[in-house]
Amino acid sequence: MRTAAVDVLLAVTVASEALCVLGVFAGATVYDRLHYAGATTSVPPFLVFLAILLKQPHPYTNPVWNALFVAVALFFLNGVLTHAIARVARQREANDLEL
């Protein structure tokens, strides 16, 4: 039963990442592309974390903690990176860059 749940979680992860990649390619503006690029770090890393949590025999092993750290770091740091890229893109559009 656990193996089937892990397989489903990983399949949903791959499908959501594929949809985000398609969104990045189909995005009309840089802001649309940033929106889809940001979506890649919202849910899929936590789905991988859940898959690792189900796969490990003991929940307090090193891979579980590593997966949780990566998922949380991606979730919080991607907002900062997306905001910085959007700010530079807006400044470029307005020709407001100071070199």
C-alpha positions as CSV (number, residue, x, y, z in Angstrom):
1,M,0.0,0.0,0.0
2,R,2.8,2.4,0.8
3,T,4.5,1.7,-2.5
4,A,1.4,2.6,-4.4
5,A,1.0,5.8,-2.4
6,V,4.6,6.8,-3.1
7,D,4.1,6.1,-6.8
8,V,1.0,8.3,-6.8
9,L,2.7,11.1,-5.0
10,L,5.6,11.1,-7.4
11,A,3.4,10.8,-10.4
12,V,1.4,13.9,-9.2
13,T,4.7,15.7,-8.6
14,V,6.0,15.0,-12.1
15,A,2.7,16.0,-13.7
16,S,2.5,19.3,-11.8
17,E,6.1,20.1,-12.7
18,A,5.4,19.3,-16.3
19,L,2.5,21.7,-16.3
20,C,4.6,24.4,-14.8
21,V,7.3,23.9,-17.5
22,L,4.6,24.2,-20.2
23,G,3.4,27.3,-18.5
24,V,6.9,28.8,-18.5
25,F,7.2,28.1,-22.3
26,A,3.7,29.4,-23.1
27,G,3.9,32.5,-20.9
28,A,3.5,35.7,-22.9
29,T,5.4,38.0,-20.6
30,V,8.2,37.6,-18.1
31,Y,5.7,38.0,-15.3
32,D,3.6,35.1,-16.6
33,R,6.7,33.0,-16.8
34,L,7.7,34.0,-13.2
35,H,4.3,33.0,-12.0
36,Y,4.7,29.4,-13.4
37,A,8.3,29.2,-12.3
38,G,7.2,30.1,-8.8
39,A,4.5,27.4,-8.8
40,T,7.2,24.8,-9.1
41,T,8.3,25.3,-5.6
42,S,4.9,25.6,-3.8
43,V,3.4,22.1,-3.7
44,P,5.7,19.6,-5.6
45,P,8.6,19.6,-3.0
46,F,6.2,18.8,-0.3
47,L,4.8,15.9,-2.3
48,V,8.3,14.6,-2.6
49,F,8.8,15.1,1.1
50,L,5.6,13.0,1.8
51,A,6.9,10.3,-0.6
52,I,10.2,10.1,1.3
53,L,8.4,10.1,4.6
54,L,6.3,7.1,3.5
55,K,9.2,5.3,2.0
56,Q,11.5,5.5,5.1
57,P,11.0,2.9,7.7
58,H,11.7,5.3,10.6
59,P,10.3,8.9,10.2
60,Y,13.2,10.5,12.0
61,T,16.0,9.5,9.6
62,N,18.3,11.9,7.8
63,P,16.6,11.8,4.3
64,V,13.3,12.8,5.9
65,W,14.8,15.9,7.5
66,N,16.8,16.8,4.4
67,A,13.6,16.6,2.3
68,L,11.7,18.8,4.8
69,F,14.5,21.3,4.8
70,V,14.7,21.5,1.0
71,A,10.9,21.8,0.7
72,V,10.7,24.6,3.2
73,A,13.7,26.4,1.9
74,L,12.4,26.3,-1.7
75,F,9.0,27.5,-0.5
76,F,10.2,30.5,1.3
77,L,13.3,31.5,-0.8
78,N,11.5,31.3,-4.1
79,G,9.3,34.3,-3.2
80,V,12.4,36.4,-2.6
81,L,14.0,35.4,-5.9
82,T,10.8,35.9,-7.9
83,H,10.3,39.3,-6.4
84,A,13.9,40.3,-7.2
85,I,13.6,39.1,-10.8
86,A,10.2,40.9,-11.3
87,R,11.7,44.1,-9.9
88,V,14.6,44.1,-12.3
89,A,12.2,43.3,-15.2
90,R,10.0,46.2,-14.3
91,Q,13.0,48.5,-14.1
92,R,14.2,47.3,-17.5
93,E,10.8,48.0,-19.0
94,A,10.8,51.5,-17.6
95,N,14.4,52.1,-18.5
96,D,15.0,52.9,-14.9
97,L,18.3,51.0,-14.5
98,E,21.1,52.7,-12.7
99,L,24.5,51.2,-13.6
